[in-house]
Amino acid sequence: MKVTADIPDELYRRVKAKAATQGRAVREVTEALYSAYVETPDAESRIREGEAWLERWLDLSRRLPAPLDSSTARDHLDRARGRLDAS
């Protein structure tokens, strides 16, 4: 399909020069840009993918056995401080 588009002269010159340094035709660059545009997921689908990824990780963490010692890092630090203060 042929497409006609109004592109600022300076921008077109820059695109043409860069394409030439890469040994590509402007048509190839344009096709690559159109392909990238339609293949790039939109923000909503990226959010859905992220939510699905997070849910898989949370599900995995729920299946892990509970730790033998349920102390938090703060508990450990407080006990260590207490030992230091006692010495």
C-alpha positions in Angstrom: 0.0 0.0 0.0 1.3 3.4 -0.8 1.1 6.1 1.9 1.4 9.8 1.5 2.4 11.8 4.6 3.5 15.3 5.3 6.8 15.2 7.2 8.9 18.2 8.0 11.7 18.6 5.5 14.5 18.6 8.1 13.1 15.5 9.8 13.0 13.6 6.5 16.5 14.7 5.6 17.8 13.4 9.0 15.9 10.1 8.6 17.2 9.6 5.0 20.8 10.4 6.1 20.6 8.0 9.1 19.0 5.3 6.9 21.8 5.7 4.3 24.5 5.3 6.9 22.9 2.0 7.9 22.5 0.9 4.3 18.7 1.0 4.5 16.0 2.6 2.4 13.6 5.1 4.1 10.9 2.6 3.1 12.5 -0.1 5.2 12.9 2.3 8.2 9.2 3.3 7.8 8.1 -0.4 7.7 10.2 -1.1 10.8 8.6 1.8 12.7 5.1 0.7 11.8 5.8 -2.9 12.9 7.3 -1.7 16.2 4.3 0.5 16.7 1.7 -2.2 16.3 3.7 -4.9 18.2 4.5 -2.7 21.2 1.9 -3.5 23.9 -0.1 -0.6 25.2 0.0 0.6 28.8 -3.1 -1.3 29.8 -1.8 -4.7 28.5 1.6 -4.0 30.2 -0.2 -3.4 33.5 -2.2 -6.6 33.0 1.1 -8.5 32.3 2.7 -7.0 35.4 -0.2 -7.9 37.6 -0.2 -11.5 36.3 3.5 -11.7 36.9 3.1 -10.4 40.5 0.2 -12.8 41.1 2.4 -15.8 40.0 5.1 -14.7 42.4 2.7 -14.2 45.3 1.2 -17.6 44.6 4.6 -19.2 44.7 5.4 -17.4 48.0 2.2 -18.8 49.5 3.3 -22.3 48.7 6.6 -21.9 50.5 6.9 -23.5 53.9 6.6 -21.2 56.9 9.9 -20.3 58.5 10.8 -22.1 61.7 11.6 -18.9 63.4 8.9 -16.2 62.8 11.1 -13.4 64.1 11.4 -10.3 61.9 14.6 -8.6 61.0 13.7 -5.9 63.6 13.4 -8.6 66.3 16.9 -9.9 65.5 18.3 -6.3 65.5 16.6 -5.5 68.8 18.0 -8.7 70.4 21.5 -7.9 69.0 21.3 -4.4 70.4 20.3 -5.8 73.8 23.3 -8.1 73.8 25.6 -5.2 73.0 24.0 -3.0 75.7 24.4 -5.8 78.2 28.1 -6.2 77.6 
